[in-house]
Amino acid sequence: MVELFFQTGSATSARRRFMREGNRRQGPAVGMITRLVRRFRAEGRVLGRGREQGPSGSTLGAADRIRTAITRSPRLSVRKLARRTGVPQTSVHRILRKWLGLHPYKLQRVHGLRRGDKAARVRLCTWLLPKLRSPRFKKLFFMSDEAHFYLNGSIIKQNCRVWGVEPPREAVPHDHYAPHITAWCAVSCEMVIGPYFFWEGGRTVTVTATRYRALLEQFFLPELERRGVPLNKVWLQQDGASAHTTQGVLFYLVETFGVRVVSKGGPVAWPARSPDLTYPDFFLWGWLKTEVYRQLPRSLAQLKQRLRRAARKISPGTLRSMSDALLARCRLCLRERGGSIEHLPRN
């Protein structure tokens, strides 16, 4: 820290560089760096008299026991680690973070891929990757889906943690019987179409083939025309939900968009169990829920109003970044030979 102070010229800059180069979430206080520099200038040292640099022998022994235990069982809690190693809980927590450089992460749940899924994902990414390099294609490529938004919120944290050096994640279940609305959106690198709500008679209704086709005919196509998007060049992606893939719906889609339909049973096959490759799943729904649930809505009407407002707030730069992220995900999927990628770093 003292060396960084002399390199940067200020305690604040030294602190920032110390955190950045060490990949640390927290750094020393600016006042502490200033005191160390003052002592170094006056006494030629940074530690007080009689103090040793680095951990003590007892700390090293405790760290070895904790490292062995956590290597064998990375899901052990701090309390269980303390009981198993004979080290106080406060010391266990300090050793895990300070001396072993570990952090508590949550597990990442991914869709379980079945036989043939990986090959289908490879085919899709092989087809999609060169097209995503075309600005014209990206502008006219819409990925669509629907999601539930619950009145009581959607993000519930569990207490489960896994100690490690990389961040696995874990999805969290919620109450499917709570009051909710079902919203549909289509998104490209330039615009968001929607949300459209499956709402009849003052209540949320199930998405059926009839209602889904009505959405396409009465909302999606008119909205594209209103925004000046050429229908004869639009590409539409949808997942394999039964309401999306009935014979009548697929016939209507092919009649409207020709071969530019990416869907289960469509001209371009969409692989099952692949939410990690769609704009709505890896970006849009999470972004909207973060905006909507900053404060819990009081009614479904307010929830719908917030969703509309949040969708309008998405900036063009954010949409371009989302499109770039899909390009990176396709590359990563090919590198993993069609395997799941949600738990992997994007670089």
N, C-alpha and C positions, 0 to 999 in steps of 0.2 A: 504494500500500500504506500509506503514511503517512497519507493522507487517510482511508482506511478504518479505520485504527487509531483516529483521533480520533472517527470516527463511531460505532464499535462499542464502544470502551472497552477492548479487549483484543487482543493479538496473535493469539490463537487464533481469535477471531471474525473478525478482519480477514482472516486466511488463508482461512478457509472462504468468506467472501463474495467474496474475490478469485477463488477457483477457481470458485464458482458463477456469478458474473456474467460471467466470461470463458470459461465452458464448458471449463475446463481440467481435465485428469486429475491434474495435479500442481501444487503450489503452493510458494511460498517457505517456508523453515523459519521456525518461530516466532522462533528466536534471531536470524535475519537481520532480521526485521521490527523486533524490539526494538532492534537496533543502529542500523538506519536512523532510527528515531524518536529515539534518544538523540543521534545526530549532527545530526538536524534541529533538535532543541531547542538544542543547543550551538552549532552553526555556521550554521544556517539553510539547509542544503543536505543532500542525501542521497548525492551522489556524492563520491568522494575527489578531492583536488586533482589537476588535470591530466588527468582522465578525461572523455571525452565521452559524452553520453547517446545511446543508440541504436547501431545497427550502424555499423561503419566503412565507408569508401568501397569498399574491396576486398570486404568482405562483401556490400554492396549489389550490386556487379557480379556476384559469384558467385551471389547469389540470383536475379538476373535471368536468368542463363544456365540455372540449374537450373529456374526456373519455365518458361522457354521449352521446355526439353527434356521436362519432365514433362507439359506441356500437349499436346505432340505425341505422346508415348508414355507414358501413365500407368502402364504395367506395367513400366517399367524398374526394375531393382534398384538399390540404393545403389551397388554396385560398378560397374555399367554407367553410372550417372549420373556417378560420379567419373571414369571413363575418358572419357566423352563430353564433359564440361565442363571437365576439367582441374582439378577441385577435390578435395582429399583426402577420403577416405571419411568420416572423423570430422566434417569440416566439412559435408559433404553431409547427413549425418544430422541435425546440429544445425540447419542452415538449413531443412531440410524441416519439422522440428517447431517450432522456435522462431520463425523469421521468416516462414515460409509457412503455418504452422498446419495442416499435413497429417499424416495418420496412415496407417499401412499397414493395409489391409482385405483380406479374402478375398472372392473372387467368390461370388455366390449363384446356385446352379443351380436352375432352376424347370422344371416340366413344360412341354414344348413343346406349345402348344395347336394343335389342328388346325381345319380348316374346320368351322364350326358350333359349336365348343366355347364361344366367347365368348357367342353368343346363348343357349346352354343355361345357362351360368352366370348370365347376367342374369335369365333366367326363374326359376331356382332362388332367387336372392337376392331377387327381387321378391316371390316367394311366401313366403320364410322370414322376411324382415325384420319384417313386422307381427306375425307369430306369436311371434317372440322377445321382443316387448314384453309378452307375456302371461306372468305368473309361473306360471300353471297349465300352460301348454304347455311352458315350459322345464323344469319338474319332471318331466314325463312324456316328454320328447324324448331318446331315447337314440341316440348315434352309436357305431357299432361297427366294429371292424377287428381284424386280427391282424398281428403283427410278429415278426421273428426276433430273438432275443437270443443273442449269441455268447459262448462261454466265454472267448475271448481279448479281450473288450472290443469296443466299437463306435465309439469316438470317436478317430480318428487324424488328427492335424493335419498338413497339408501346409505346405511352406515358401513357397508362392506368396503374394505380397502385391500389392495394388494401392493406389497412393497416391491419396488423394482426400479430400474433406471429408464424404462420406457413406459409411456402412458397407455395401457389398455383402458377401454371404456366399457360401460355396461348400460344398456337401456333399462328403463324403469317401467313396470306395469302400472296401470291406473284403473279406476272404476269405470267400466264400460256402461254402467247403468245411470251415471250422472247425466243431468240435462246437457245436451250438446247440439251442435249444428254440424252438418256435413257440407264442406266447401270444395269446389272444383276450381282448378286453375290450369292454364296453359302458359308456359314461359319460354321465351327465346332469349338470345343475347341482347335483344333490344327492347323487349316489352313483356309485360305480364297481362294476360287476358284473364279477367276475373277479379275477385272470386265470384263464382256462381253458387247459389245455395239450393240444395235439394230441400225445399220447404213448401209444404202445401197445407192449407187449412190451419195455419197458425202453429204448425209443428214440423219437426224434422222427419223426412220420409226416407225409406230405403232406396238405394240406387238400383233401379231395374233397367233392363234393356230399353223399355219404352221411354222412361224418363231420361236416360242417357242420350238416346237419339234426339229427343226433344231439345235437350241442351245443345247438341251440335247444330240442329236446324234453326233453333230460335234464338240462340245466344252466341255461340262461337263463330259461325259463319257470318252473321250480320256484324259482329264486332270486328272481324277481320276486314270486311268491306268498308266499314266506317273509318277504319284507320288507314285505308289505302293499301292494304297488303294484297298482292296478287294471288288469288286463290289457286290459279293454275300452276303456281310454283311452290306452294306451301308443302312442307313435310310435317306430318303429325305422328308423334310417338305416343303410345298408350301401353299400360301393362296388361297382363292376361286375366284381369277380373272377368267373371262370367258375364256381367252386364256389358262389358266392352267388346266381347268376342262372340256374341250370338251371330247366327247367319245373317239375320236382317241388318244388324249394325255394321258388320264387316262389308256386306254388299253395298250399303249406303256410303261407307267410307271410301271404298275402291271406286265407286261411281263418281264420288266428289273429287278425290285426290289422285286417282289413278294408282300408279305403282308407288306413290310417295306416302305410303302408310307403313309405319314400323309397329308391328303388333303381333301377338300370338295369332297364328292363322292368317296373317296378312302377307302382302308381297315381300316385305322384309321382316324376317322372323325376329321377334323380341324374346330374349332368353328369360325363362322363369327365374324367380328369386334373385333379382338383380336391382334392388333399390339403390345400391351404391353407385349406379351408373345413370341415375336420372336427376335432372335439375330439382324437381319438387322434393325428392327424398333427401338428397344430400345437402340441399341449401334452403329451398323456399319455405318448407314447413317449419323448420327450426328457426329461421329468421322471423317469420310471422309470429310464431308462438313467443319468441323473446320479446317482440314489440307489444303484442296484445296483452301478455300476462305480467307486464311491469307492475300493474295493479289489477287485482282480480275484477273482472266486469260484474256488474250487479244484475244484468239480465241478458237474455239471448239477443235481444235487439241491440243492446250496447256492444255485445260481442261481435255481431255482424258489422256494426258501424266501425269498430276498431280494426277489423280485418280489412275492410275496404280502404281505410285510411293508411294502414300499414303497407298494403300492396302498392298504393300510389307513392309511398315514400322511397321505394327501392330506386336507387340512383342508376343511371346508365353505366357508370364505372363499376358498380357492384355486379351488374348483369354481365359485363364483359369479363370480370374476374371469375364469375361462376362458369362461364363458357370455357375459359382457360383451364379451370379446375377439371372439367369433364375431359378435356384433352389429356391432362396429366393422369387422370384416373384410367383412361383407356390404355395408355402406355403401361401403367402399373399392372393392370389386369393382364395384359399380354405378357409382361415379365413374369407374373405369377402363374402363367399358363391357364388362365381362367379362374383361378382361386379367389377367395374372398379378399378384399383389400381394405375394408373399413378400419381394421386394427393396425394398418401399416402406415409408416410415415410417407408423405407425398414427395419427398425429395429423393 
